Amino acid sequence: MRTQLQCLPKEQIEAARLNGASLWRVLWDIVLPLCRTALWAGAAIAFVSALGNFGIPAMLGIPISYFVLPIQIYQTLSSFGPSMLNDVAALSVLMGVLAIGIVMLQGYFQRRHALPLIGMAGRALGFELGKWRLATELLLGAVLCAILLAPLLALIATSLVPTLGVPLNADTVTFSAWRAIFDEQSVAWRALTNSVTLSVGAALSLMLLCLPLAWLLVRYPSRLLRWLYSIIDIPYTLPGVVLAIAFILLFARPLPLVGISLSGTLTLIFLAYLARFLTVCLKPVHSSMLQLDPAMEEAASLAGANFSQRLRHIVLPLLAPAAFAGALLVFLTAVNELTVSALLWSAGKETLGVVIFNLDESGDKVLASAISVLIVALVACVMLLLSGLSRYLPKGVIPWQS
């Protein structure tokens, strides 16, 4: 939505205002029709994300016996019944059909009502709220406090008490949960190491993979590559539980020739991360490659530069900011991922999300809260560090900044 609003043609809005249209009329007759495609895309992302989400329904729904499809798949997989694999596969196909169906419907509406927008350079056109400004800011502040600040304060308070239900004060404050996290023999420390290793490895691997792949997709398009580009979205479109089930069924037997089994290993989670987040890293690199003028490469070729020199001195430096931005998004998403790893982990191969879920299930909510605060602090530190370094980095490297 933010990207779409930045590209709105300001001359239409200015013309409507000069003709006496109110802000509500401009919003209803101009802004909303031009933002329909972005609204549908955002709604499809929200639908697919909610459909495949495991952590929130598991922690809030299982205690009150409120089940959704990912929880049903998880419990069916844990039952080890004779028809377990058949039931899990059937539920996974149902989720996949729902997810792909809504994405196809969204794509149809986008193609039918596509309106190419070329926004004017400079500052975006703003609306003066007047007397409604204070009320709007208070409402937005209340929403942010309810969904961000209050839960975070509750996590911090819970991580500093001996057990759940004890009020936090000078007499009850304790750091025993935090000491348990950084104990080298604790499961939390092992999970932190596993999550950081998997997320950093996936981010770097996908960055190195997406650079040549985006170059091939743009410079040497073919039917095979177009088909490949279209199916790359499927692992991300599918709910994470469905992707995990697919990997379980695919690698249930040892690999042919080598006879090595990947079931229950970090390698299996790593491969699932690569499939899941490939499109997250590829999209910004592919978009940047489409904007790269081929005349520069042609001029370098005429000057005697070979293929390797053109890639190292022209293509890679210009695509590096987009590749770094994509890798950063992969890291921030994968470091606290639960939906995929919840079905792929084994003893000693836990991730942070899995450990939090297991601790919450076993009733150790204090340690679960401490690990949750640690994840929030880790992600916030990375974002603050990059925001502070933004002036020294190429434009476009930080995804959340203009």
N, C-alpha and C positions, 0 to 999 in steps of 0.2 A: 504494500500500500504506500509506503513511504517513497519508494522509487517511482511509482506511478504518479503520485502527487507532485513530485519534483519535475516531472515531464509534462504537466498540464500546460496547454497554451494560454499564457496569461492574457493575450489580446482578446480572447473570447470573454473571459471573466471581466476584464476592464470595460469592454463594450457593453456588457450586460449591466454593469454598475452605473455606467454613464447614462444608460437609458432608464434608470430608475428602479432596476430590479433589486429586491431586498437580498440580504445574505442567505436567507432560507430558500428563496427562489433560485439563486445562483447554485446553492448546494444541491437542490432537487433537480434542476433542469440541465445543469452543465457538469458539475463535479461528479455526482453519482453515476450518470450515464457513461462518462469517460473512464470511470474507475471500475466498471462492471467486471472487466476481465481480471483485474487484480483482486477484486472481492471474491470472485469464483475460485481463483487460484489459492487465495488464503483460506477459504472455506474448505477446499479439497485437502490442503495440507493439515488443517486442524482435524478434519474428519479422519484421515488416515493415521495421524499421530495418536488421536484418542482411541481409535479402533485397536491399534496394536500396542498401546501402552500397557506395561505389566506392573511397574513398581507402585504407582498410585492406587490402582484398584486392588492390588494384592495387600498392601498395608492397611488400607481403609475398608476394603470390602470383605476380606476373608474373616475377620473377627465377628462380623455381623451377618455372615452367610449371604453376602450380596456378590454374585459371581458375574463376570463378563467372559467373553470367549477366550482371551489369553489365560485367565485363571483356570478355566475349564480344561484347556489344553495342558496346562502345567500339572493339574491334579490328575488328569487322565494318564499323563506320562509317568507320574509317580506311583500309579496304582499297580503297574507291572502285571496287568491282567492278560488273559490269552488273546484278547482282541485289541490290546492297547495300541499297537502301531496302526491298525486300521482305523480306529476311532480318532486318533491324533491326526492322521493324514486327512480324514474326512473333514474334521473341524478346521484344519489348516487350509484346505481347498476352499471351504466356505468363506473364511476370512480373506483369502486371496481374491476370490471373485468379488466380494464386496468392495475391497480396496481398489482393484483395477477398474471395476465398474464405475465408481465415483470419479476416478481420475479420467477415464474415457469420456464421461459425461461433461466434466469440467473442460476437457480439451475441445469437445464439440461446441460448447457455448463460446469458448474463446475464439475458435476459428470463425464462428458465425457472426460474432459481434466484434471482431478485431478492428481496432482503430489505431493506426500508427500515430504516435505522439512525438513531436519534436519540441521539447520545452525550450524556452528562451534562456540564454545564459544570464548569470547573475543571481541575485537574491530572489528566493521564492516569494510569490505574492501572498501577503498575509491578510487575514480578516481581523478587523478591530471588534473585539467582543463587547467593549464598553462596560456597561453596568453588570454584564454577565461574567466578566473576567474573573472576579474574586470567587464567585460561586463555582465556576468551572474548575479553577485551580484547587479549591477545597475538595471538590468531588474527586478529582484525579489524585490528589494527595491521600484522600481516605482509601481509595482503591489500592494505591501502591502500598500503603501501610498494612492493609488487610491481606494482600497476597504476597508481600515481600518482607516488610519490616517485622510484623508481628510473628510470623512463623520462625524467622531467623532468631529473634530474641527468645522465643520459646525453646529453640534448639540449644542456644548458648546457656540459658538458665538450667535446662535439664542436664547438660553435660557437666555441670559444676556441683551437682548434689549427689549424695550417696546412693539414693534410689528414687524411683519415680514416685511423686506424691509428696516428697519432702520439700517444704518451702525453702527458697534460697535466701540465706542471710549470713551474717558474719560467723555464726556458730556452725552452720551446716555446709559451708562452701568447702569443696575438696577437689583436688586435681588427680584423683586416682584413675579416672577414666582416661585422662590425657597421658598419664604415665604408662598405662597399659597399651596405648596406641604405639608408642615409640619403643616399646620393649621388642628387641630383635627377635624374640621367640614367639611373639604374638601373631595371631592370624591377621590382625589389622595391618601390621607392618608388612607382612607378606603380600596382602592384597594391594596395599599402596604401591609396592614395588611392581607387582604384576600389572596393575592398571596403567602406571606411568610408562612401563616398558611397552605394553601393547599399544597405547595411544600414540606415543612418540614414534614407535616403529611403523604403525599404520600411516601416520601423517607423512613421514619422510618417504616411505615406499610409494604412496599414492602421488606425492608431489613429483617424484622422479618418473613415475609411470605416465602421469597426465601430460607432462611437457611434450614428449615425442608423439603421444597419442593425439593431442589436440592439433599438433602440426600436420600429422598425416590426415586427419579428418578434414582440415581446411585446404591444404595444398594438393592433396591427392584424393579427392572424394571418389568413392566408388559405391556400388550397391552393397557390397559386403560391409564396408565401413559405416555406411548409413544405417544398415541393419544392426550393426554392433552398437552404434550410438543410441539407437532407440531402445535396445534391451538393457542398456546399462542402468536405466532408470528403474527397472523392475525390482531389483533387490532393495532399493530404498522405498519404493512405493508399497511393496508388500510389508505387512506388519512384521516386526522383529521376531515374534514368536514363530511365524510361518517360515521365515528364513532359517531360524535355528533348527526347526524340525527338518527342513530340507537338508541341512548339513549333517544332521544326525543320521538320516536315512542314506545319504550319499556316502558317508564315511563310516558306516556301521561295520563294514568288513575291512580287513587290512588292505593297504594299497597293493595293486598287482605288481609283480616283478620284485619289488623290494620287500614285500611282506610286513610293512610297518603299519601299525594301527594309530590313527590320529584321534580316536575317540578319547575324550577326557583330557586332552592336552591343551596347552596354551597355543600351540600351532593351529588347532582347529578354531579357537576363538579369534586368532589373528586373521585367518583366512576369511572368517565370517565378517570381521571388521572391514577387510579390504573390499569385499563384495558390497557390504552395506553402505560404505561411505565413498565409494569410487565416484559416484555422480556429484557428491558434495564438493569434491576437489576438482573434478573435471569441468563443471559448469563455468566458474569464473575464468579458468584458463582458456577454454574454448571461446568464450565471449571476447576475451582479449585478442586471441588469435584471429578472429573474424575482423577485428579492427586494425590488424597489422597490415600495412600496405606492402604488397608483394614487390613493388618497385624497388624497395631497398635491397631485397635479396637479389633481384635481377641486376641491379647496379653493381653489387658486390661480385656477382658471378662474372659480369663483363670485365671487372677489374682484376680478375684472376683468382678470386677466392674460391676454394673448393667447398664441398658440402659441409665438412666438419667446421671449417672456419666461419661459414655463414651461420651455422647453428650457434657456435660459441660466442660470436661477436655481435650478432644482430638479434636472432630469435630469442635465445635464452635470456639475455639481459632485459629485453622488453617484456617477456612473459613472467619474469621472476616475481614481480609484485603480486600478480594474480595467483601464481602457484603458491606463494607463501601465504596469501590470504586463505586459499582453499585448504592448505595443510593446517593452518591455525584453527579453522572451523572444525576440521576432523578431530584435532586434538581436544578441543573444548567439549565436543560432543562425546567422544569415545572415553574420556577419562572417567566419566561418571555413568557410563552406559550400564543398563541392567537387563533390558528386554531380551537381547540376544544371548548374553552370557549367563542368564538365569537358567537356561536349559543346557548349556554346553560346559559348565564348570565341573570340576571334580575336586576331591580332597587335595589341598596344596596348590590348586590352580584357581583360587577365588579372585574375583575382582572387587573393587570397593563397593559397587552396587550390590553385589551378591552378599558380601559380608554384612552390610547394613540390613538387608532383607532378612538374612538368617538370624542376626542378633535381635531384630524386632520380633521375629517369629518365636524365638526362645524366651522372650521377656526381658532381655538386657537392653532396655531402651536408653539407659544412660550412656553406655558405650556406643550404641548406634547413633545417638545424638552427637557425641563427640566426633565420631568419624564424619558425620554429615557436615558439621561445622568445618572440619578440616578440608573437605572437598570444596565447600563454598569459599573458604579462604584461599585455597590453591588456585581456583579459577579466577577469583577476584584479583589476586596478586599478578597473575599472568596478564589479565586485561589492563590493570593499572600500569604495569611495567611497559606494555606495548603502547598504551596511550601516552605515557611520558616520553617514549622514544619516537612518537609519530612524526615530530618535526625533522628527525634525522632519517626517516624511512621514505621510500618513494610513495607517491600518492596512490591509494588503492590497496595498500598492504593491510591496513586495519579495516576489517569488514564493517565495523559499527561506526565508522567515521566517514564523513562526506569527502 
